[in-house]
Amino acid sequence: MNLQLITLEVVVTLIGATILLGSLWLPADKRRHLPLVAAAALVVLLIAHCFAMGVDTTTTLHGFGGGIVQDGFAICLKRLFLASAAFVLAMSAPFVERLRAGPGEFCALILFALVGMLFAASANDFVMLFVSVELITVTFYVLTSFQRHETRSLEAGAKYLILGGVATGLMVFGISLIFAGSGTMSLREISKLDPLPNLMLFNAGLLLVVAGLGFKIAIVPFQLWAPDVYQGSPTPVTAFLAVGSKIAGFALLMRLLRHTSRPETGFLLDALAALAAFSMIYGSLCAIWQRQLKRLMAYIGISSAGYLLIGVIAMAKGFDGTKAILFYLAAYLFAAMATFTVIGLISKEGEDERSEILNGLHKRSPGLALTLTLSIVSLAGIPPLAGFFGKFLLLQLLLEMAVNNAAYYWLLGIALACIVASLAFFFGIIRAVYWPSDVALSRATAPAAPIPTSLPLKISLAICVTGIILLGLQPDVFLDLIQETVRAFRWQ
Amino acid sequence: MKSVGLEHYLIVCALLFCLGLLGVIIQRNLIVMYMGLELMLNAANLALVACSHFLNKLDGQILVFFVITVAAAEVAVGLALIVAICRRKQSTDVADLNSLKL
């Protein structure tokens, strides 16, 4: 047992428990500051983890019977999760009045979901994989339906509950078949087994587990829940679902595929390449006509999952996709967090977040309008911002794969076409922000007053914008930083 | 006479699992769908225990404990959610969950 490997998880759990107890003792009017306290604690933890805790990124450590692994890749992912949870808590601060239920419970649940994500980053056997996924999913059942007084929040919760439950069922049954086919639960031992005792059972199980994880990352054909759940959930929860839960799913999928990748399971990677193509096409096409902002983010998330899947396939095939994937994830994190923060700020309680609420935003709050524009530009993959460079790195990886297998040129063509198609939703948003039609303006009931933005939110938006711009203009700085952490990284 | 082997257990588990999945897909009542989900999880549990027995490894049984615990947590959260929906809509039919549209 090596407790050092789970320091972060233990500390975050303690913060969550403290917040939960603190909300019992605090007077009601003080409780609304709890999200900011939690966010500040996470920022301190993140800085300490980066500079002070003496985390050794050059060695791979195993603990808890091989269930937990700590390597450069897991460390990078954990930092992304901490950052995303801090952004989410910061944007929940002005949101707590709309929740009508305890802000303490809300923060604690976000922190417990974060613990699940941190475990997911270093899960190295099927027991840890299952427990971390479920810790995330069960807390999200509560979080999605947290606004119990709103029908749409309850509906989002019910849809996530049923489809998440199906995903859990598929995953557990898949794990049992993998266990029957290989005789072990450890990913490391599976990667060393040659030949597998029962290949057919193993392949069937692997297919089911990938399907279960497919729900979490919302790839076609497991994406059906995403638009509805994204629309109905409270906005900070949607942001956490879109960023944290998705990255956790990818972390698990990458480790799973890397360790199980062998010639006999090659069919799975080909199937995933097809799913990546479908996800990109589906996401970009549906985004074109979508005028509900949170649904739009769901479709952007689906196509992003398609691009990321390319990187995952490349990694499973043995290419070095670590940097490309981490870069894309960081770019997606900043842009998505900024977008959701702005959406949360400008939508009023109980209002459906249609793009009409953006009408004339540049006159009301030029700063928010600029932030939204930059993040949408980055999400659409237009140079020179972060999202463009992330997609560029992934497509470069695809080009390397295509040298050996010409079929990947098709995937490359589809990816390029989808990037062009995603320009359409970008123009829709920009038009609503800067040049709303007169008809839309006259119908708008929103007052033209500037939108009040608290200082912590201004700081978090400023960090997002800086991230988007820096990652786009100076990608080398960030890539070197990742390189430094994953330098000695080997899959083990 | 042939004794009962791992494959027999796995066939029963697969059947149970498909029944559960079918229940989730064709039923229209949230509570009955939830029963289908539980059936899926229990089919997986049975498979894990059977594998553990025939492979002489305890790993599967350990996971079963986790699955049972998680299923209990899931039921607690899920039924609370279904009760909240039922109070608001006076119905547990999924056809009534229709406010989230384009």
Interface residues (C-beta under 8 A of the other chain):
Chain A: F126 V127 F130 V131 E134 V138 Y141 V142 S145 R148 T151 R152 L154 E155 A156 G157 A158 K159 L161 I162 G165 V166 T168 G169 L170 V172 F173 I175 S176 L177 F179 A180 G183 T184 M185 L201 P227 D228 Q231 G232 Q290 Q292 R295
Chain B: L6 L10 C13 F17 G20 L21 V24 L30 M33 Y34 L37 M40 L41 A43 A44 N45 A47 L48 C51 L55 K57 D59 G60 I62 L63 F66 V67 V70 A73 E74 V77 G78 L81 I82 A84 I85 R88 K89 V94 L97 S99 L100 L102
